[in-house]
Amino acid sequence: MEIKDLQPRQGKVELTAKITEKGDARTIEKPNFNGKVCNAKLQDNTGTVKLTLWNEQCDQVKVGDTVKISNGYVSEYQG
């Protein structure tokens, strides 16, 4: 699968692409969830997409890494 093929609310995404940007991790503290989140930009030869990383994922990747997304899903920002 390529980035250009992604559709809103799509599940079971299998994709290999490169991390081209990565933001700083921030801490989220809510009654039902405590953890870290950071955003990254993922790019292949067909386009770019925002990738949200959670908890230990924030520390596992850096700019320039090629990553494989397995069983991912696509969501649309409603804001």
Number of C-alpha atoms within 10 A of each C-alpha: 9 16 18 12 8 16 13 10 9 11 13 11 17 13 16 16 21 18 21 16 15 20 15 10 16 14 11 11 10 8 5 5 8 11 13 18 18 18 17 20 17 24 20 17 10 9 12 17 16 14 17 15 19 15 16 11 12 20 12 9 15 16 14 13 13 16 14 12 14 11 10 12 15 16 11 8 6 4 3
